C-alpha cells in the first residue's frame, strides 16, 4: 500500500489540537487516515492506542488486514482473537467495537480513533472513552460520514467554534483523491439529492427525520395517463393493516401510482380478492418475509398470491430500511433534480404516509395504520429502481 500523503492530510496530522473531527464523504480514505493518525507519534513503552468502530465486526472487516500489513515483517506480536498488535516495548494497538461498551471501561489510553462516530451511541464518547484519555492527556480523532443532525454534527459544530480543544474539517469524496469524477457522476444518477449530498459531499444539513424527505404534494401529486405496464406493491402488515399499491411504469424510469387498498384486521385471501378486482394477474412485489409467513392459513402469503393468479417477484431477503428509503427518495427527486415518481391525489393513505412517516434512532416510527402504505410502495421501488437493481425489467 502507498502510504504517501498529501499536504492536507499532513496538515491535519501535524495540527496540535487535542480532539480532531473529520466529516468526510464516502470512500474519502477515512480508515487509511485513521491508521496514519495512530502511527503519527513515536510509541512510548506500554501505552495503548485504539481504533473504535460502531461494531467489533466492522473493526475486523475494515481495518484489521490493513493494520497487519503495516507491521508485516516487524518484531511485533499479533493477536487475532483480540485484534491487537503489541510492539517490542509493550505498546499496543487495538481495534474495538462500541457495541460492547463495558469492554472499553477502566483502561488508560493515549490515542483513540472514533471511526464512523455518527453511528455510535452518543454516550460512548463522554461517559466511556474520554475518561480513558484523562490520565495521559491523550488525543482523539473522530472521523466519519454524516448521518443527520446527531451527536457527530454537534461535535463538528464544536470544532468550528473557538473551543481550543476541538477542531473540525470537512471533505467531499472527490477531495479524497481515491474516486474519479466519473464515479461521482454515476452516483448522482443513482442517488437522490439529499442522500448524495450527505454521502458524497459530507453535508450534515441534508438529513431530516422524514422518511420521504423529497416528497412534495405540489410536485408529485397529479393525475396522469396510465400505461399497460402495471404492477402491485404489497405489505402484509401482520395483525394490523394489510396494504397494496397499484402502479404503472409510464416510461423507462417514470412510475405512476394510481390506486391503493387498505384492510384492517384482515388476511391475504381477502386482500388478493380485492387486488383481483382492480388488477388481476399482474406482477406483485411483496414483503419478502411473506415467503415464510402465513395469514390465517397453512399457506405462505406469497403462495396465496400466486394461487390467486399473480406473479410474485421478491428478493431473497428483506432489503434494508435504508436501501428502501434511498430508492424511494431517488425516484422522488434524484441528485440532478429529476422527478420520476408521481401519485394520484386519490391515494390519500399513501400520501399521508409520505408526509407523516418519520425516523427515530434510524428506525421508521410505526403505528397501527401509519407506514404500511409506505412499505407497500417501497418494495417494488427498491426491487426495480434501487441502486443495485436499477433498471430491472420484466416481460409485460
WOZI-V88117 format. One line per field, one symbol per residue. ss: DSSP state (~ for helix, > for strand, _ for the rest). A space follows every 10 residues. Layout:
BEGIN
ss = ???
END
This chain:
BEGIN
ss = ______~~~~ ~~~~____>> >>>>_____~ ~~~~~~~~__ _______>>> >>>__~~~~~ ~~~~~~~~~~ _____>>>>_ ___>>>>___ _>>>>>>___ ~~~~______ >>>>>_~~~_ __~~~~~~~~ ~~~~____>> >>>>______ ~~~~~~~~~_ _____>>>>> >_~~~~____ ~~~~~~~~~~ _>~~~~~~~~ ~________> ______~~~~ >________> >>>>>_____ >>>>>>>>>_ ____>>>>>> >>>>___~~~ ~~~~~~~~~_ __>>>>_~~~ ~__>_____> ~~~~~~~___ >>________ ~~~~~~~~~~ ~~_>______ >>>____~~~ ~~~~~~_>>> __>>______ _~~~~~~~~~ ~~~~~_____ ______
END
